[in-house]
Amino acid sequence: MTDLTYAAEKEQALHEESLSRGEYLNAAVRQYAGAYGAERTESAWILSPFDTWEKNPHYNGPAQPHPEDYQSDEEIAAEPTNDSQPFEEARWSHVEDDTYLPF
């Protein structure tokens, strides 16, 4: 932790008081990702205490997809598309009964 002069500490405190709750929490998550990421430079993504994925600012490896991306762009592009049916009709084409409720 760095030693702050009285004036610098006062200025920082006034700045933090001027932030909204969202801005303050966002800054806290960025600070967490920076501090935690410094210890784990091999990880491209850091899971925050708020259950959100943050980019590791200390990661220098090849680009990594977001941990919650289940398909790569190549997989999505390779999927066949059926543009002959409207979306809603194609989405419910497997349902034989009009009273079907998925929940």
N, C-alpha and C positions, 0 to 999 in steps of 0.2 A: 504494500500500500504506500502511496506517495504521501509525503508530508506537504500539506497545503498551508499557505500563509493565511492569516485571518481574513484578508480581503478576498482571496481566491475562494476560501471556504464559504464565505458569506455570499459571494456571487453564485457559486454552485448551488447553495441552498435556495437562493431566490429563484434561480432558474428551475430547479426541481419543483418548487411550490407553484410555479406558473404553468406547469404541465397539467393537462387533463389526466384523468385516471388511465385512459387508454394509451395516451402517449407515454405516460410513466411506465406502464406495464410493458409496452413495446420496447422501450429503452432497456428495461430490466431483462427482458428475454434476449435481446441482442447482446447485452453485457454477459449474460450467462453463456450464450453460445460462444462468445469470444474467449471467455475464461476456460470453459470446459473443452472447447476445441483446441486450445493451446496444448492441452495434455494429451489429446487424441488426434494428432495430425493425419493419421491414416484413414480417418472416417470423413467422408464427404458431407454427411448429414448428422446433426445433433438433435436428439429428442429432448425437448425442453420439459420442465416440470408442468407446463400447461398442456402437455400432450400434443404439441405442434412440432413439426420438423423444421429446423432452421439450417441454412447452409453454414458449413464450418468455414469461417474466414481464414483459417490457418491451413486448410487442405490445398495441396499443390499437385495432386495426381490428375489422372484423366477425368473428364466430366462423367458424373454418375447420374442416373435417372433418380427422380424423387422416389423415396422408399415406398410410397403408396401408389406409384404408377405400375399397374399390373401388366401392361402391354407396351412393347416398344413401338415406335413409329413404323418400323418395317412390318411388324406383325399386323398392325391396324391396316396398313396399305395393302397387305397381301390378302386380307379377308375379301371374299366375293361379296358384291353388293347386288341387291335385287331392287332396281329402281323402277320396275314395272308396276309394283304395288305401292299404294300410298302407305305411309309409315303406320298409321293406326290399323289399317287392314292387315298389313304384314305382321304387326305385333300381336294381334289377337287371332290370327288365322288358325292356330292350333286349338282354339276353344270351340267346342261344338255346341255348348249350351249357352244361351244368352244370359243365364242367371249366374254364371261363374263369377265368383269373387275371389281374388287371390289372397285375401287376408281373413 
